[in-house]
Amino acid sequence: MRILLVEDDSILGSSLKKALEKHAYGVDWMRDGQSALEAAEHSDFTAVILDINLPVLSGIEVLKGMRRAGNTVPILLLTALDAIRRKVEGLDEGADDYMVKPFDLDELLARLRALIRRRDGRTESLLRCGDVEVDPSAMVARKANMQLHITAKEFHLLKVLMERSGRYVTKNDIEYALYDAYSTVESNAIEVTIYNLRKKLGTDFIKSIRGVGYMIER
């Protein structure tokens, strides 16, 4: 899943980007409102984390522009402690949630997961297919109630496929979900990770069609 992060503070933005990537999100980080609006027009994001106080265009202007364009992506606003009026305005303009700075990182991740679940029509955070279960909040995967010993890369890829169970996911879509635009991805990185997951989950758990992609059945 790909997140649009819009934050002009370099320290906070860098920390958020690293935390999101650790939890299997691909992140596009924009530092001004105009760049964010253009990114939203040309890319399909799972959710947006949007600071209100931005250069060039404010977060509220970005929010209005996205909603006017018919973009229904979940948006989590970041606001200053004293910006009550702006919070109310943001919610009225179509924001889905907000957090006040300074905030707890674990709470932000939980709120983000809740927004994505709501978008996908899910009521619980656990992802289940057959006897395999993925817990995104704890970053744990289990098979037949036994915790799997998998790498972070394997967990992230498994999570992407579990979230889209029942349909094929292309290699490009996997790379888009897991890496930012500036990452260098080895040509066989996805194939190697799939191979390693199959050894731990069973050869038939992840299905593939050459030239189409990979799928986990519901």
N, C-alpha and C positions, 0 to 999 in steps of 0.2 A: 504494500500500500504506500502511496506517495503523499507526502504532506507538503503543503506550501507554508513555509515559515516566513513571516514578515516582521522583522525586528531590526531597528537601526542601531541598537546598542550592541557593540561587537562582542563584549564579554558574555552578556546574556544570550545573544544569538548563537555564539559558538557553543556554549554549554547546552542549550536546548537541542541544537543540531546533533551533538554527540550523544545525548541521552536518547533522542528519538531513533537514531541509527542503531544504538545498542539494543533497542526494542523492536528491531526489524522493520523500521519505516525507512523508505527512501525519502530524502529531504531536499527540496529546492529552497534555498535561503535567499530572500530578497531584503534589501535594506532601505528601500523607499517605496512609497505608495504607487508611483507610476509603473515601476518595474513589476510590482506585484500584480497590478491590474492587467498588464500585458501578458504575464505568465499565466494568469487564470484564463485568459482568452484563448491561449494556444495549447494548454495542457489540461489533462483530466486528473484532478486531484481527489484524493479520498477525503481530505479535510484540510482546513486552513486555520493556522494560529496567527492571529492578526493583532499587532499592537495598534492602539488608537493614535498615539502621538508619533507620526512619521514625517519625514521630509518629502517635499514635492507635492504629494497628495496625502491627506490624513487617512487614518484607518477607516473612519466613517465614510469618507468619499470613496475609498476602495470598496467597502461593503455595499454602498448604494450602487456603484457601477456594476458590481457583480450581480446583484439582485435584479437590476434593470435589464441586464443581458439574459436573464432567465437561468442563471447559474444557481443551483440549489444545494451546492456542496455545504456540509456542516462547517460553521465558522465559530471559533472560540476566540473571543476578544481578550486582550490583555490591557488592563487599565491602571491608571494611577489611583492611589488611595483616595484622593479628594475629587475624583472625576465622576461623581454620582450622576450629574446631568448627562454626561457623555455615555455612561453605561446605559441609562434609560433610552437615550436616543439610538444607541447601537442595537438594543433589543427590539425597539420599535421598527428599525430598518431591516430586521431580518437575521440578526445574529442569533445563534442557537444557545450560547452560554458565554460567561465571562469569568475572568479571574483577576483579582486585584494584586498588583505588585507590592511587596515581594510575596511570592507564592511558594508553596511546597511542590517540588518536582513530582513526587509520587501522586499527589492529588491531580496535577495537570495531566499526567499520563492516564489516570483513572477516568477523568472527565473526557479525555479524548477517546478512550476506548468506548465509553458510554455513548458518545455522539455517533461513533461509527457503527456500534450495535444497533442504535435506533435507526440509522440510515438503512442498514441491511435488514431491518425487521427482526432482529434477534433480541431475546430478553436476558440471556446469560452470556457470560464472558467465555466460558469453556467452549472449545471447538471439538466436536466428536464425529468420527467416521469409523464405523465398525467398532473394533476394540481399541482404537487409537484415540487418545485424548491430548489436546494441547491447551495449556493454561498460559495465555499471553502475559498475564500480570506477574506470575511467578517465573515465567520463562522455563517451564517444565513440560516435557512430553512423556506420556505413558502409553504402554501397550499392555493390554490385559491387566491393568492396575499396577503394573511394574514400571518404575521410572526408567526411561531410556537414557543411556549415556551417549549424548550426541553433542557435536560442536555447535558453537553459536551460528555458524553459517548454515549448518544442517537444520537447526531449529528455525531459523528465519525463513528458509525456503519451504520447509514443511508447513509453517504457519500460512504462508502465501497460498499454497495449494489447498490447505484445509479451508481457508476462508472462501475459496472459490470452488468448493467441491461440487461435483456434478457437471463441470464444464472444463474443456481443455484450456490451458493457459500456455501461451506461446513463450518461447525462450526470451523474446524481446520484452514481453510483459513482465516476466520474472525479473529481468535485469532492471527494468524501469521501476519496479516496486522496491527493489533492494538497494539500488545504487543511485547516487546523484549524477548529474550531467558531467561532472568533472572526474569521475572515477574511471580507472582503467581496468577493464574486466577481461581476464584471460579467456580465450576463445572456447576452451573446454571446461570452464569453471562450473557451469550449471550441470553439465553432463556428469562430471566427477562427483558433485554433491548428490545428485540423484542416485548414482550408483551406490554411494556409501549409505544413503538412506534405505535403499532397497535391501541391503544386506541386514539392516536392523529391523525393518518393518515387514519384510517378505517381498519377494520379487514381483508379486502381482498387485501390491497395494498401490503403487504409483504406475498408472498405465501411460503409454506413450504411442503416438503415431508420428512417424517421421514426416517432417514438414508441417505438422499441425501443432503439437505441443504435448503437455503432460496433464494428467487428470487423476484426481482421487475421487472415487465414486462415493455418493452420499451413503 
